[in-house]
Amino acid sequence: MAETPYVPTRIRALPSWLLGRAAARGHRLVAEALAREGMRMMHHAVLSAVAELGPVSQADLGRSLSIDPKDMVTIVNDLVAEELVTRAPDPRDRRKNAVTISPSGTRTLRRTQRLGDAANAELTAALTPAERDQLIDLLTRIATPGLDSHCP
């Protein structure tokens, strides 16, 4: 078992250090949970986006998720091979491909969302429901400075 490296007290108290540690733990928990379904995190993100946005052009999907076009092709190819999405010429612009979630993809997404929810529940298990809501609010404000979630 690897020893935890020494971290000076002052650094351990920095929000940036704590956020990084929490993010790394959350990433690990979610990645492990999704792996039980044979899903990688980026594939899950793309499948989730297709479910919300679809049918959506592959190019628009890549831009909306900030995924390099070459990587997007690979991810969509993987999802097509698993029959989780379909890719066909976009009826609005036949030069583009439209990606749509399949019925199997919808079922898989429901399962992976439950796994992700369980992993996030494990991540925040030390918090009360009110504290979890407060954490989400605070992290949202940190992650999106300038957007005041309290304004109507």
N, C-alpha and C positions, 0 to 999 in steps of 0.2 A: 504494500500500500504506500503510495507516494505521500511524503510529508507535505503539509501546507507550508509554502514559503513564508518567511518572516515579512510582515508588513508593518512599518512604523505606525504608532498609535495615531499620530496626526493624519496620516494618509487614510487609515481605516475609518476616520470620522468624516471624510470628505463626501459630499453627496455624489460627486462624479464617480468615485471609487465604489461606493455602495450601489449606485445604479448599475454600474458595469458588472458587479458581482451578481446582483439580482437578475440582470438580463441574461448573463451566462447560465445561471441556474435555470431560469425559465426556459431558455432556448433548449438546454439539455433535456429537461423534463418533457417538453412538447415534442422534441425530435424523437425521443425514446417512445413516447406514446404513439405518435404517428407511424413509427417503424413497425409497431405491432400490427398495423393494417397494411404494411408494405408501402407506405407513403413517405416521401421526403417533404420537408417544409416548403421548399419553393414550388413543388408540384401541388401541394395543398393550397398555397396562396393563389396559384394560377387557377386551380379548379374552383376555388371560392369566388374569384373574380369573374370567371366565366358564368358561374351560377347567378351572380348579381348583374352582370353587364350584358350577358349573351342574348342572342348571338352577337358576337363582337369580332371585328377583324383582328387577325393575329397581330398586325402592326399596332393597332390601337391598344390592344391588350398589353403588349410589351411596353409601350409608352406610359400607360396608366400605372404600371407596376415598376417602372424604371428598370426593366430587364433588357439586357443587350439583345438585339434581334437574333444573333446566332444562338444564344442560350435559350431564347424563347422558342425557336424552331425545335431545339432538342427536347425541351420540356413538353411542348405540344405534341411532338412525335411520340414521346413516351406515353402521354395521356391517351392519344389515339390508339396506340398499340394495346393499351390496357382496356380499351373500349369505354373510357370514362368521358371522353368528349368526341364530337365529330367535327371534321373540318371539310367544308365544301365551299365552292365559289359563293361569294356574297351576292345575294340577289340585287342589292342596291348598286354594287360596283363589281362586276364579274372579274376585274383584274385582281381583286383581293380575296383572301380566304376568310370566311366567317367560321368562328369556333363556337360550338354549342354544347352544353352539357348533355350527356346521354342519361337515360333512366338509370343505368348502372352507376354513372357518375354521381347522380343525385343520391342514390342509396349509400354509396361510398362516402360522399361528403357528409351525410348525416352521421355516419359512424365516426369519421375522423373529427368532426366537430365535437362529438361527445367525448372522444379521447382527449382532444385539446382542452375542453372545458375541465375535465378531470385533472389534467396536468396543471392547469392554472389554479384549480381549487387546492391542489397539493402545494403549489408555490405560495399561496396566500393563506394556508391553513392556520397560521399563528394569529391571524387577524379576525376580528369580528366582522359580520356583514357590513356594518356601518364604516368600519375602518377600511375594508376593502373598497367600498364605494368612494371613500375619501382619497385613498391611494390612487385609484383610477382617475379621479378628478385632478389631483395634484400632478400626476405623471402626464396627463393630457396637457395641462398648462405648461409644464416644462418642455414637453415634446413639440408643442405648437405655440411658441411665444408670440405674443401680439394678438392672439385670438382669445378674447375673454369669453369663456364659456358661461359666465354669469350675466352677460348682457342679453337683453331680449332680442 
